[in-house]
Amino acid sequence: MNKKNEIEFVRLVGNERRVASTLAGVSRHWQGDGEKFLFISPHDDDVVIGGGLLIQMARRENVPVHIIIVTDGAMGYCSDQEKNNISQIRQKETLECYSSLGIPDENITWLGFPDCQINKYRGRWPAETEDKSAIKGFSGLQNAFTYYLRKINPTQVFLPTSSDIHPDHRIVHEELIISIYHAGGSIWPELGEPIEKVLYIHELAVYCNFPEAPQLRIQTPVSFLEKKLKAIAAFRSQRQIEATVDIIKKAGPAEYIRALEFELYNPRGYKDLFEERETIDFVKF
């Protein structure tokens, strides 16, 4: 059992239980000084809710952390007074939140896609002149994700789970996965040089449980949870997340991470299913 004043990482690998006091100690493919984490946040408060402890642990091990915020937060207003300027309010809250966790302002990127409308922005297409989300003459989630994956060149990527109740979260998940495939290929050369190494993808739980059990648990002293809660509290305008914050408080200083396997189809994976075993003759009636 973890002692109150200790940091503990537990990774489940098959029947094996790996325990260490650092991320490096339990990670499968740690790249030392080359490690760089990228968090994809559909809305500005998502990754601090699902990964506020993880962010602190990464900074504790001197891992650079970048955050991409996909939407402009324009639908997150909770009063008539905030209706027309909630995006600006949330940007200030975002900088306050992540600065308190050690993330420099220059490591935070807003893509600016319209909140609750990103279903319209799946894929990639030539941008209109007035399109504020245009990059290199094109628009769409896959265009933006591919560009920033190549620009930031992270070793590990974290984003809300695909089973989340919020449609924006599910759409971001789908578009990010295919964009990782694009970012490693030669397609769309104007978006930068292809990433050379395989990216390791992980899911965070924000509002809903994972579709399958997670493999990593992070457990910390209560002081780290208090810092996470203080960071979330920077989003003063987002009163609708109070129930989620209450669950986090009651659960204690722990977070769970699910690794997402990203493999291309290979016919050999099914070969053994059809190898000869006991043969049953087909009888035609």
Number of C-alpha atoms within 10 A of each C-alpha: 4 11 10 12 10 11 19 20 23 21 23 14 12 7 6 8 12 14 16 14 15 17 22 16 14 20 15 11 11 14 11 11 10 10 19 19 21 23 25 24 24 30 22 26 25 22 27 24 23 24 25 24 25 24 23 22 19 19 15 12 14 13 17 19 21 21 22 21 22 25 23 22 24 21 15 19 20 13 10 8 9 15 13 12 12 21 20 14 17 24 16 12 22 23 19 18 25 25 14 17 20 15 20 14 14 9 14 20 14 17 20 16 23 17 18 19 12 19 16 11 18 16 15 13 15 14 16 12 8 7 13 12 20 19 17 13 14 18 22 22 26 24 27 22 25 26 24 19 25 19 15 14 21 23 20 18 22 24 26 31 25 21 19 19 13 15 16 20 25 18 17 25 23 13 19 22 16 14 22 22 18 21 28 18 15 13 14 15 11 11 21 16 18 22 22 11 10 13 17 17 19 20 23 28 24 23 19 14 15 19 12 8 11 20 17 23 18 21 24 24 17 16 12 20 21 15 17 26 20 14 23 26 19 19 21 12 17 17 13 12 16 12 10 12 15 11 10 18 14 8 10 14 20 21 23 22 24 22 16 15 9 13 7 7 7 8 7 8 8 9 9 8 9 7 8 7 7 6 6 6 6 6 5 4 3
